[in-house]
Amino acid sequence: MTGYNVVGVLKGSDPARAEEYVCYSAHLDHLGMGEGEGDVIYNGAVDNASGVAAVLNVAGVLARLPERMRPRSFMFALVTAEESGLLGSGMLALDPPVPDTQIVSVLNLDSMNMWGETDDIVLVGGERSDLWEVVSNAAALLDMEVKPDPRPEVGGFFRSDHFSFAKVGIPATSLGAGDSYRGRPAGWGAEHSREWTAGTYHQPTDEYDDTWVYDGVLQEMMVSLLSGLEIARSEGWIEWKPGDPFGRIRDERRGGGGF
């Protein structure tokens, strides 16, 4: 098969920093067609048409803001073949349309929250870099708390597109819904997540549902938008935490003339 990444760039306004890029990513593929009778179309509505829609909406907002609010440039990457092993993001990380040494960080959106507002938001691998502080500051503006991946044992850090960028030393994370839903009893979010994963995740039933509400999606988009703006307006670079192995990759590339 042949797949395609779709990438757009919104140039920054500061001549000294316009060649530095804040990247948003989301995967645009799913599992295609299954076999057998009945509905065999893997629509991928939540995973990950929702993330693609979120990146496009964030891009639209950023494009309408005054240029002075985005000194650095933005790159929006909709990548293919995530479900086949992060192939699209892997290729993009190795051969991006802008210098890879000039990508400041990556914020990945994969499977948005379609079930309501939460008091928390999850960063997968975000604690490994300065992205934790950046996203925490953005979330606090919405009265939200940032939490680490509640189930690191399932390897989520290694299974979404941010990992492709981390492997070449670019600080990257995926934003996801927390489980403390506003107006819901304690434990509802965790139970809903288990049920959705068991019955809908990677199934033809991952399709549009008219019971969805969009408050939670808006929260995630706002946090990612505010985080990207903070990075774009910052004078510094996002760094890995001391001793992190991906930081060593970045340091090695810096020593070779990169970054």
C-alpha positions in Angstrom: 0.0 0.0 0.0 1.0 3.6 -0.4 0.1 6.2 2.3 0.6 9.9 2.5 1.4 12.4 5.3 -0.3 15.8 5.0 1.7 18.6 6.4 1.0 22.4 6.6 3.2 25.2 7.9 2.1 28.6 9.4 5.1 30.9 9.4 6.1 32.8 12.4 6.4 36.6 12.5 9.9 36.9 14.2 12.6 36.8 11.5 15.0 35.5 14.2 12.8 32.6 15.2 10.6 31.9 12.1 12.7 28.9 11.3 11.8 27.3 14.7 8.7 25.1 14.6 6.1 24.0 17.1 4.5 20.9 15.7 0.9 19.5 16.2 0.4 15.9 15.0 -2.5 13.4 14.6 -2.8 10.2 12.6 -5.3 10.1 9.8 -5.4 6.3 9.2 -7.3 3.5 10.8 -7.8 -0.2 10.0 -9.7 -0.1 6.7 -12.1 -3.0 6.0 -12.5 -6.2 7.9 -13.9 -9.5 6.8 -17.2 -11.3 7.3 -20.8 -10.2 7.3 -22.4 -7.0 8.6 -20.6 -3.8 9.3 -16.9 -4.4 8.5 -15.8 -0.7 8.0 -13.3 0.5 10.6 -14.4 4.1 10.7 -12.0 5.3 13.3 -14.2 8.2 14.4 -12.6 8.7 17.8 -9.4 7.0 16.9 -8.5 9.2 15.2 -10.8 11.4 13.0 -11.4 13.3 16.3 -7.7 14.1 16.6 -7.4 15.2 13.0 -10.4 17.5 13.5 -8.8 18.9 16.6 -5.5 19.7 14.9 -7.4 21.4 12.0 -9.4 23.5 14.4 -6.3 24.5 16.4 -4.6 25.4 13.1 -7.6 27.5 12.1 -7.5 29.5 15.4 -3.7 30.0 15.2 -4.0 31.3 11.6 -6.6 33.9 12.7 -4.6 35.3 15.6 -2.5 38.4 15.2 0.9 37.5 13.8 2.7 39.0 16.8 1.3 36.2 19.0 3.2 33.6 17.1 6.9 34.6 16.7 7.9 31.0 16.0 6.3 29.0 13.2 3.8 26.1 13.5 3.8 22.8 11.6 0.6 20.7 11.4 1.3 17.1 10.6 -1.5 14.6 9.8 0.3 11.3 9.5 -0.5 8.0 7.9 0.0 4.3 9.0 0.0 4.9 12.7 -2.0 1.7 13.1 0.6 -0.2 11.1 3.5 0.7 13.4 3.9 4.5 13.5 5.2 4.3 9.9 4.0 7.8 8.7 5.3 9.7 11.7 8.5 7.6 11.6 9.1 8.7 8.1 8.2 12.3 8.9 10.5 12.4 11.9 13.4 11.2 9.8 12.7 13.4 6.8 10.5 16.4 7.7 9.8 19.3 5.2 11.5 21.6 7.7 14.9 21.0 9.3 14.4 18.5 12.1 16.9 20.3 14.2 14.5 23.3 14.2 11.4 21.4 15.6 11.1 22.7 19.1 8.5 20.1 20.3 5.5 18.0 19.2 2.0 17.9 20.7 0.2 14.8 19.5 -3.6 14.5 19.6 -4.9 10.9 19.4 -8.5 10.0 20.3 -10.2 13.0 21.8 -12.6 13.1 24.8 -16.2 12.9 23.4 -17.9 12.4 26.7 -17.8 15.6 28.7 -15.6 18.0 30.7 -13.0 16.6 33.1 -11.0 18.1 35.9 -7.8 16.5 34.6 -5.9 15.9 31.4 -3.3 13.2 30.8 0.2 13.7 29.3 1.7 10.5 27.9 5.4 10.8 28.5 5.1 14.5 29.2 6.8 14.2 32.6 10.1 13.4 30.7 10.5 16.9 29.4 9.7 20.6 30.0 6.4 19.9 28.2 5.0 18.9 31.6 5.4 22.4 33.0 4.1 24.1 29.8 1.0 22.0 29.6 0.4 22.3 33.3 0.4 26.1 33.1 -2.1 25.9 30.2 -4.4 23.5 31.9 -4.4 25.6 35.1 -6.0 28.4 33.1 -9.0 26.1 32.6 -9.0 24.9 36.2 -7.6 21.5 35.1 -4.8 19.3 36.5 -2.2 17.5 34.5 -1.7 13.8 35.3 0.8 11.2 34.0 -0.3 8.2 32.1 -2.5 6.1 34.5 -1.5 2.9 32.9 2.2 3.1 31.8 2.4 -0.7 31.9 0.5 -1.0 28.6 3.2 1.0 26.8 1.2 4.0 25.6 4.3 6.1 25.4 5.7 3.8 22.7 2.5 3.3 20.7 1.5 6.7 19.5 3.1 9.1 17.0 4.8 11.3 19.5 7.3 8.4 20.0 8.6 8.7 16.5 9.8 12.2 17.2 11.1 11.3 20.6 13.3 8.7 19.0 15.2 11.4 17.1 15.5 13.6 20.2 12.6 16.0 19.7 10.6 16.5 22.9 7.1 15.1 22.3 4.0 14.1 24.1 0.4 13.0 23.5 -2.5 14.8 25.3 -5.4 12.7 26.4 -8.5 12.8 28.5 -8.4 12.3 32.3 -10.9 10.3 34.1 -12.3 12.8 36.6 -15.5 13.8 34.7 -17.4 16.8 35.9 -20.9 15.9 37.0 -20.2 12.2 37.1 -19.7 10.0 40.1 -16.2 8.9 41.2 -14.9 6.0 39.1 -17.2 6.7 36.1 -14.3 7.8 33.9 -12.2 4.8 34.5 -15.1 2.4 34.0 -16.2 4.2 30.8 -12.6 3.9 29.5 -12.5 0.2 30.2 -15.9 -0.4 28.5 -15.0 1.7 25.5 -11.7 0.0 25.1 -13.2 -3.5 25.3 -16.2 -2.8 23.1 -15.3 0.0 20.6 -11.5 0.5 20.4 -10.2 -0.8 17.1 -13.7 -2.1 16.2 -16.2 -1.1 13.4 -18.3 0.4 16.2 -15.8 3.3 16.5 -18.2 5.5 14.5 -20.0 8.8 14.9 -22.4 8.8 17.8 -25.1 11.5 18.3 -24.8 11.2 22.1 -21.3 12.7 22.0 -20.8 16.0 23.7 -18.0 18.3 22.8 -17.1 20.1 26.0 -14.2 17.7 26.7 -12.9 18.0 23.2 -12.9 21.8 23.5 -10.9 21.5 26.8 -8.2 19.4 25.1 -8.0 21.7 22.1 -7.8 24.8 24.4 -5.0 23.2 26.5 -3.0 22.2 23.4 -3.6 25.6 21.8 -2.4 27.5 24.8 0.6 25.2 25.2 1.6 25.7 21.6 1.3 29.5 22.0 3.4 29.5 25.1 6.1 27.5 23.3 5.9 29.7 20.3 6.3 32.9 22.4 9.1 31.5 24.6 12.7 32.5 24.1 13.9 29.1 25.2 13.7 25.5 23.9 11.9 22.6 25.3 14.4 20.3 27.0 14.3 16.7 28.2 14.7 16.1 31.9 18.3 15.5 33.0 19.3 11.9 32.4 16.5 11.0 30.1 17.7 8.7 27.3 16.0 10.8 24.6 17.7 13.8 26.0 21.0 12.1 25.4 20.0 11.6 21.8 19.3 15.3 21.5 22.6 16.2 23.1 24.5 13.9 20.7 22.9 15.6 17.8 23.6 19.0 19.2 27.3 18.0 19.5 27.2 17.0 15.9 26.1 20.4 14.8 22.3 19.9 15.1 20.0 21.9 17.4 
